[in-house]
Each structure stands twice: as C-alpha cells, then as structure tokens.
Amino acid sequence: MVIGLPDEGVFDYVDYFLKQNPHKYVELSERTMFDWLRKSGLKTLKKSGSASNDRPGHQYGVKPLDVHTGMLKQLRRFLENAHHQRSVVHVEVEKGLSEAERRKLMSDYTMKRRVAVVCVGHPDKGYLEYVQGLVRADLERKKTGKARSEWKKKMGEYTKRKEEREAQKRRESLMEAAAKARKDAAEEARQKRQEAAARAAAAKKAAEARTSGGASDAQGSVAGGQSPIGMDNGTPGAVEKEEGEKEEEETEPQMPEIEVTSEEILAKMAGGGRFRKLPLPDLTKDAVTSAFLRFSLPSADEELKPGVPVFNDIRFVWDGEEARTYLTSWIKNHKILERVSSIKGPSEWFTKQLESWTQSKVEWRKLDRMYRDKKTAATKEGTEGQKEGEEEDVWAAEDIDNVDGEQTPLYGQFEAVDWNLLSLRFELHLLCHSFKKDVSDADVVGIHRSLLGYYYLL
C-alpha cells in the first residue's frame, strides 16, 4: 500500500514504482478501475463536479458502476484468490492516511505479505528526475504543438507566395516570348523589304549600264554595295534582362527547435519543485478539510488482531522516520489554512456582542441626527459660534457623545461611508475575537486571510 499526502506526488510515485517494476504488480485504485472501464468500451456520460484523483467521479449510466458501492472491495477479493499470484499496489490517499481505514483495507489481504510504502517528505533524486522528465515532456509536447501550428501557417503563406511568384514568372515568360515573336516577324519582314529594294536597285543600275555601256561599273557598284542584311549585328528586338536585378529567393520557413528551460519546469511544479501539478487535486477541498486532523502514518503498533500487524513491513522511501515530523508540521500548517469544521455559525457570545453593537449604533445615529438638526437651526438663526484654536484630540475624548463639553459628538461629521467602514471594522474585530474564543487549538492562532471571506459570510 502506497501512503502519501494529498497533492504531494502519491500517484506519480505509484507510476514511478510500476515503471521500475514492470509486469510484477497490479495497481488497485479507483483511477485504475475507471481506466479498465474505459478500455472495455464504456464511455463517460459526465464527470462529477467534485472529482479528484482519489475519486474520479465518472458517470457511465450503469447504476452498479456509477454507485460502485463495494466495487473495489470485490476487485480486491478477486485479486486475493489463490490463482492470482501477482502482487497488488493499493493506493487510496484519504484511506491510506487513516489508521482505521488502513486496518479495514488490509483485512482483505490476510493471506499476503502486506507492505506499507510511505512517500512523505522530500523525494529522492530518482523520483525528482522522473517527475521533471514528465513535466519536460508535457511542456515539449505543448510547445511542439504550438510551434507546429505556427510553422504550418507560415508554410502555407510561403507556399502561396511561391506559387504566386512562379505563376508571375510563367506569365512574364509567355509575354516575353510573344513580344520576341512579334519583333522577329517584324524584323524578318523588314529584311525582306530591304532585300527586294536592293534587288530592284541593282536591276535598275544594270539596265542603265547596258544602255550606257558601263556594265563593268554597274557590276562593281553592285558588288561594292553592302546588303542591309550584312549590316545586321543582331536581333534588334531582343529582350535582355539587366544583370544585378535578379530577384532573391525567399527562404523556406523551418520548424523551430523546441527548448524547455529549468525555470519553466519549476513553474509547473509544486512544493518548491518537488511535486508535479496535476489537472485534478488528489483530494477535494471538502475531503481534506473533514479528514486532515485524523491523518496518520502507519506504525508497528497497528494490528489487525492481537499478534497480527496491519503491515508486515513499513518502508519510508523518502525522509525515513522524519516523515512523521513532516506530517505533524503539515497538519499544523493546514490547521491554519483549512476551515475549522466545528464552527458552523455565529456563537452565542458573538451574537450578544453584535446585538449590543447594533443598539449602540442606533443610539449614535439618533444623537448624530439631533446634533445635525441643532447645527442646522443655529446656522439659520446666525447664532452658530466659531470656535477657534486647536481641534479636540479624538483619542483623548472621554465621552464620544460629547468631545468638547458642548454636546458635539465624535461622529458628528460622519457620512454614510464612514458609518459603513465603522461597522465593517467592528464586525472584523468581533469576528477575530469570537474565532479565538471558539477555537481551543493552540496551533490555530487566528484566521488566515484566504478564509476571512468564508467566516465573514458564515
């Protein structure tokens, strides 16, 4: 049986232990039972609003399973049968910390060796590395998912821009080819016209030479003339791109490397970096409040019956016997942080004090109205005196209804907000003193600020 404090690594230790001892043990807990049900094909209809790791609270719409009265006990007895030789790891946080419940649970394993594994206190190095690895893997998975989503978005935008660039290049290439074809056709036509003109000019000169007898001159003239084609040094309409204006290729976005820092891991852990924060608490708030004062660790004195110990062996895997001191300190701390279950409402002393205060406040408000009416009347008659000198010391006033001997009340200038603040201050004062009277535990010296609202509204 694994025993540990709520939200201090009990279930992670069970997983750690089973990983170190594969195929040797079967975990027996409600979380395992519900996992078996899920793997059998049952689907959860709803989950209880007060779910915890100790009591997952799944609802399947099957009454025997939803109520599961005695279900775990039946499973324990089934696993206790002689033909089941595998060892069992039993984990129930609340029951494991109760002496009476431990005795009741272990009574189902009378034919087996019963070992209590107490994981309370400061974990060893192996466990810390294990849970930090779990936190690191979880952070890496979340970061990878987020980075992959962003990378896919960037890749989509990059691919779109790339396709647009390629389409633009194809359009430009087609436009260049069409322009070149038009220029080539125009150049070819021009050359043909020049050739025809040259032939016509040569024929004309030859005719003139025959008539004038200057045939030799005409031949020399034609031979010496330069054809327009020979003067062509290239295709006049060729499109040339300027070098140096070549477009730079956009770099394809890469999936970033995922890095998890030690600070990020520490932020996801509790207990000063000793325990992993889980989605659900090990016990609900109400379960802790109602049971923590009965929490205890197993000892050799516990017996199933005379001469038969509850546990054949008790192993303190973290702090050794110092775990008992750790538990004592934990309980003292939670006495301050948890609600006092014995306080169900205002005590008789509180009620009487509040009634007395209410009566006094009614009298003060009455005297305040009389003072204000008197002051208003004196102002209208023009007889209000102007008192000069230092103001009266409010802390030295012997009579708050008459601080200056002229029936001026200390609260004569109070507005509605002042009366409200005065009432709130007295109520908090009364609440603290009443709490001190109602709670006799020396470890609970006052109301923690996180519980002030609860007790104020009680």
C-alpha positions in Angstrom: 0.0 0.0 0.0 1.4 3.4 -1.0 0.8 6.1 1.5 1.4 9.8 0.9 0.0 13.3 1.5 -2.6 14.8 -0.9 -1.0 16.7 -3.9 2.5 15.6 -2.9 3.3 13.1 -5.5 1.4 9.9 -4.4 0.1 8.9 -7.8 3.3 9.9 -9.6 5.2 7.7 -7.2 2.9 4.8 -8.0 3.6 5.3 -11.7 7.3 5.6 -10.9 7.3 2.4 -8.9 5.4 0.4 -11.5 7.8 1.7 -14.2 10.8 0.4 -12.1 9.0 -2.9 -11.6 7.2 -3.8 -14.9 4.8 -6.7 -15.0 5.3 -7.5 -11.3 2.4 -5.6 -9.8 -1.2 -4.6 -10.5 -2.3 -1.2 -9.3 -5.6 -1.2 -7.5 -7.2 2.2 -7.2 -10.3 4.0 -8.5 -8.3 5.6 -11.2 -7.2 2.2 -12.5 -10.7 0.8 -12.2 -12.1 3.6 -14.3 -9.3 3.1 -16.8 -10.3 -0.5 -17.1 -13.9 0.5 -17.7 -12.8 3.0 -20.4 -10.7 0.3 -22.1 -13.6 -2.1 -22.1 -15.5 0.3 -24.3 -17.6 2.2 -21.8 -17.9 6.0 -22.4 -18.2 8.6 -19.7 -21.5 10.3 -19.8 -20.5 13.0 -17.3 -17.9 13.8 -14.7 -18.7 14.9 -11.1 -18.0 18.5 -10.2 -16.2 17.3 -7.1 -13.8 14.9 -8.9 -10.3 14.2 -7.7 -7.5 11.7 -8.4 -8.6 9.7 -5.4 -12.3 9.7 -6.5 -12.5 10.4 -10.3 -16.3 10.5 -10.1 -17.1 9.3 -13.7 -20.7 8.5 -14.6 -21.4 5.8 -17.1 -25.2 5.4 -16.9 -24.8 2.0 -15.4 -26.1 2.0 -11.8 -23.7 -0.6 -10.3 -20.8 1.2 -11.8 -22.0 4.8 -11.0 -22.7 4.0 -7.4 -19.8 1.4 -7.3 -20.7 0.5 -3.7 -18.3 -2.3 -2.8 -16.8 -2.5 -6.3 -13.2 -2.0 -5.2 -13.7 -4.5 -2.3 -15.0 -7.1 -4.8 -12.0 -6.5 -7.0 -9.6 -6.8 -4.1 -11.2 -10.1 -3.1 -11.0 -11.3 -6.7 -7.3 -10.5 -6.8 -6.7 -12.1 -3.5 -7.8 -15.5 -4.8 -5.2 -18.3 -4.8 -4.9 -18.5 -8.5 -3.8 -14.8 -8.7 -0.2 -14.8 -7.8 0.6 -11.2 -8.9 1.3 -8.6 -6.3 -1.1 -5.7 -5.8 -0.3 -2.0 -5.3 -3.1 -0.4 -3.4 -3.4 3.4 -3.4 -6.2 5.5 -1.8 -4.9 8.8 -0.4 -7.6 9.5 2.1 -7.9 6.0 3.4 -4.2 5.4 3.4 -3.7 8.2 5.9 -6.4 6.9 8.3 -5.5 4.2 10.8 -9.0 2.7 10.9 -9.2 2.6 7.1 -5.8 1.0 6.7 -6.8 -1.7 9.1 -10.1 -2.3 7.2 -8.4 -2.4 3.8 -5.6 -4.7 4.8 -8.0 -7.1 6.3 -8.7 -8.2 2.7 -5.1 -9.3 2.3 -4.6 -11.5 5.3 -3.1 -14.3 3.1 -0.5 -12.0 1.5 2.6 -10.1 2.7 1.4 -6.6 3.5 3.9 -3.7 2.9 3.4 0.0 3.6 5.4 2.3 1.3 5.4 5.8 2.8 6.3 8.5 0.4 6.1 11.6 2.6 8.6 14.4 2.8 11.4 15.2 0.4 11.7 12.9 -2.7 14.9 11.2 -3.7 16.9 12.1 -6.8 15.4 9.3 -9.0 11.8 10.4 -8.3 12.7 14.0 -9.0 14.3 13.2 -12.3 11.2 11.1 -13.2 8.6 13.8 -12.5 10.8 16.6 -14.0 11.0 14.4 -17.1 7.2 14.2 -17.2 6.9 17.9 -16.9 9.5 18.5 -19.6 7.8 16.0 -21.9 4.4 17.7 -21.3 5.9 21.2 -22.0 7.7 20.0 -25.1 4.5 18.4 -26.4 2.6 21.6 -25.9 5.4 23.8 -27.3 5.8 21.5 -30.3 2.1 21.6 -31.0 2.0 25.4 -30.8 5.2 25.7 -32.9 4.0 23.2 -35.5 0.7 25.1 -35.8 2.6 28.4 -36.3 5.0 26.7 -38.7 2.2 25.2 -40.8 0.6 28.6 -41.0 3.9 30.1 -42.2 4.5 27.3 -44.6 1.0 27.8 -46.1 1.8 31.5 -46.6 5.2 30.7 -48.0 3.8 28.2 -50.4 1.1 30.6 -51.5 3.7 33.3 -52.2 5.9 30.8 -54.0 3.1 29.7 -56.3 2.2 33.3 -57.0 5.9 34.1 -57.9 6.1 31.0 -60.2 2.8 32.0 -61.9 4.1 35.5 -62.3 7.3 34.2 -63.9 5.3 32.0 -66.3 3.2 35.0 -67.3 6.3 37.1 -67.8 7.9 34.3 -69.8 4.9 34.0 -72.1 4.7 37.7 -72.6 8.5 37.9 -73.4 8.1 35.0 -75.9 5.1 36.7 -77.6 7.0 40.0 -77.7 10.1 38.3 -79.2 8.0 36.5 -81.8 6.4 39.8 -82.9 9.7 41.5 -83.1 11.3 38.6 -85.0 8.4 38.7 -87.5 8.7 42.4 -87.9 12.5 42.1 -88.4 12.0 39.3 -91.0 9.6 41.5 -93.0 11.9 44.4 -92.8 14.8 42.4 -94.1 12.7 41.0 -97.0 11.7 44.6 -97.9 15.3 45.7 -97.9 16.4 42.7 -100.0 13.6 43.4 -102.5 14.6 47.1 -102.6 18.3 46.1 -103.1 17.5 43.8 -106.0 15.3 46.4 -107.6 18.1 49.0 -107.3 20.7 46.6 -108.7 18.4 45.7 -111.7 17.9 49.4 -112.4 21.6 50.1 -112.4 22.3 47.1 -114.6 19.8 48.4 -117.1 21.3 51.8 -117.1 24.8 50.3 -117.5 23.7 48.3 -120.6 22.3 51.3 -122.2 25.3 53.5 -121.4 28.0 50.8 -121.9 29.1 51.0 -118.3 28.3 47.4 -117.5 31.5 47.0 -115.6 30.8 50.0 -113.4 27.4 48.7 -112.7 28.7 45.3 -111.6 31.3 47.0 -109.4 28.7 49.1 -107.9 26.5 46.2 -107.0 29.5 44.2 -105.7 30.7 47.1 -103.7 27.3 47.8 -102.2 26.5 46.5 -98.7 23.4 44.5 -98.2 21.2 45.6 -95.3 21.4 42.1 -94.1 25.1 42.3 -93.8 24.7 45.3 -91.6 22.5 43.4 -89.1 24.6 42.8 -85.9 21.8 41.0 -84.0 18.1 40.9 -83.5 17.0 44.5 -82.9 14.0 43.5 -80.7 15.8 41.0 -78.5 14.8 41.4 -74.8 17.7 41.4 -72.5 17.4 41.4 -68.7 19.7 43.5 -66.7 22.1 41.6 -64.6 22.2 42.6 -60.9 18.4 42.9 -60.7 18.0 39.2 -60.1 15.2 38.5 -57.5 16.4 37.0 -54.3 14.8 33.6 -53.4 12.7 33.6 -50.2 14.0 31.2 -47.6 11.6 28.3 -46.8 10.5 28.5 -43.1 11.8 25.8 -40.9 10.3 24.1 -37.9 12.0 25.7 -34.8 13.9 23.7 -32.3 11.9 23.3 -29.0 13.7 24.2 -25.8 12.4 23.8 -22.3 14.2 25.7 -19.5 14.6 24.7 -15.9 12.6 27.8 -14.9 9.6 26.6 -17.0 9.8 23.2 -15.4 9.9 24.7 -11.9 6.9 26.9 -12.6 4.9 23.8 -13.4 5.7 22.0 -10.2 4.6 22.4 -6.6 6.2 22.1 -3.2 9.3 24.1 -4.2 9.9 21.9 -7.3 9.3 18.6 -5.6 5.9 17.6 -7.0 4.1 17.8 -10.3 0.9 19.8 -10.6 -1.9 17.6 -11.8 -5.1 18.6 -13.6 -7.1 17.3 -10.6 -6.4 17.5 -6.9 -5.7 14.2 -5.1 -8.5 15.0 -2.7 -11.3 17.6 -2.9 -11.1 20.6 -0.7 -14.0 19.4 1.4 -12.4 15.9 1.8 -9.1 17.5 3.1 -11.0 19.8 5.5 -13.0 17.0 7.0 -10.2 14.4 7.3 -6.8 16.0 7.7 -6.9 16.1 11.5 -7.1 12.3 11.5 -4.2 11.8 9.2 -1.5 9.5 10.5 1.3 7.3 9.2 1.4 3.5 9.8 3.4 2.2 12.8 4.4 -1.3 14.1 1.8 -0.9 16.9 -1.2 -1.2 14.5 -2.7 -4.7 14.5 -5.5 -6.4 12.6 -6.0 -8.6 15.6 -3.8 -9.4 18.6 -0.4 -10.6 17.3 -1.2 -9.9 13.6 0.3 -6.5 12.5 -1.6 -4.5 9.8 1.7 -4.3 7.8 4.5 -6.9 7.8 6.9 -4.2 6.7 6.8 -0.4 6.7 9.2 1.4 4.3 9.8 5.1 4.5 11.2 5.7 1.0 11.9 9.4 1.2 12.6 11.0 4.6 12.8 7.9 6.8 11.3 8.3 10.2 11.5 12.1 9.8 8.3 11.7 7.7 6.3 11.6 10.9 7.7 15.1 11.9 6.9 16.2 8.4 3.3 15.1 8.7 3.0 16.9 12.1 4.2 20.1 10.5 1.9 19.6 7.5 -1.1 19.2 9.8 -0.2 22.3 11.8 0.1 24.3 8.6 -3.2 23.0 7.4 -4.9 23.8 10.6 -4.4 27.5 9.7 -5.2 27.0 6.0 -8.3 24.8 6.4 -11.7 25.7 7.7 -12.5 24.7 11.3 -15.2 22.1 10.8 -16.6 22.6 14.3 -17.6 26.3 13.5 -21.0 26.1 11.9 -22.1 29.6 12.5 -22.0 32.6 15.0 -21.6 31.6 18.6 -23.8 32.9 21.4 -21.1 35.3 22.6 -20.7 36.7 19.0 -24.5 37.2 18.7 -24.8 39.1 22.0 -21.8 41.3 21.2 -23.3 42.1 17.7 -26.7 42.9 19.2 -25.1 45.3 21.7 -23.1 47.0 19.0 -26.3 47.4 16.9 -28.1 49.0 19.7 -25.2 51.4 20.4 -25.0 52.3 16.7 -28.8 53.1 16.7 -28.3 55.5 19.7 -25.3 57.1 18.0 -27.2 57.7 14.8 -30.0 59.2 16.8 -27.6 61.6 18.6 -26.0 62.4 15.3 -29.3 63.5 13.7 -30.1 65.6 16.8 -26.7 67.3 16.6 -27.1 68.0 12.9 -30.6 69.4 13.3 -29.3 71.7 16.1 -26.4 72.8 14.0 -28.7 73.5 11.0 -31.1 75.6 13.2 -28.2 77.6 14.6 -26.9 78.3 11.2 -30.3 79.6 10.0 -30.6 81.9 13.1 -27.0 83.1 12.6 -26.1 82.2 16.2 -23.6 79.4 15.5 -20.4 80.2 17.2 -17.0 79.9 15.5 -14.7 78.0 17.9 -11.1 78.9 17.3 -8.0 77.1 18.5 -6.7 73.5 18.2 -9.1 70.7 17.3 -10.0 68.3 20.0 -7.9 65.1 20.3 -10.2 62.3 19.4 -8.0 59.7 21.2 -8.3 61.7 24.4 -12.0 62.0 24.3 -13.6 60.6 27.5 -17.2 60.8 26.1 -17.6 60.2 22.4 -21.1 61.7 22.5 -19.6 65.0 23.9 -16.0 65.6 23.0 -15.8 69.3 23.7 -18.3 69.9 26.5 -20.8 71.4 24.0 -22.6 68.2 23.1 -20.5 67.7 19.9 -20.3 64.0 19.2 -17.1 62.5 17.9 -19.1 61.1 14.9 -20.7 64.5 14.2 -19.1 64.8 10.7 -19.6 61.1 9.7 -21.0 60.4 6.2 -22.7 57.2 5.2 -19.4 55.7 4.0 -17.9 56.4 7.5 -20.7 54.5 9.2 -20.2 51.6 6.8 -16.5 51.5 7.4 -17.0 51.7 11.2 -19.5 48.8 11.0 -17.1 46.7 8.9 -14.2 47.3 11.2 -16.2 46.3 14.3 -17.5 43.2 12.6 -14.0 42.1 11.7 -12.8 42.9 15.2 -15.7 40.9 16.6 -15.1 38.0 14.2 -11.4 37.6 15.1 -12.1 37.6 18.9 -15.0 35.3 18.5 -12.8 32.9 16.5 -10.2 32.9 19.2 -12.9 32.0 21.8 -14.4 29.3 19.6 -11.1 27.6 18.7 -9.2 26.0 21.5 -6.4 24.5 19.4 -3.2 26.3 20.2 -1.9 25.7 16.7 -4.7 27.9 15.2 -3.7 31.4 16.3 -6.0 33.3 14.0 -7.9 33.4 10.7 -5.9 33.1 7.6 -6.6 35.8 5.0 -7.7 33.2 2.5 -10.6 32.1 4.9 -11.7 35.6 6.0 -14.5 35.8 3.5 -15.7 32.3 4.4 -16.0 33.1 8.1 -17.4 36.6 7.5 -20.3 35.2 5.5 -20.9 32.1 7.7 
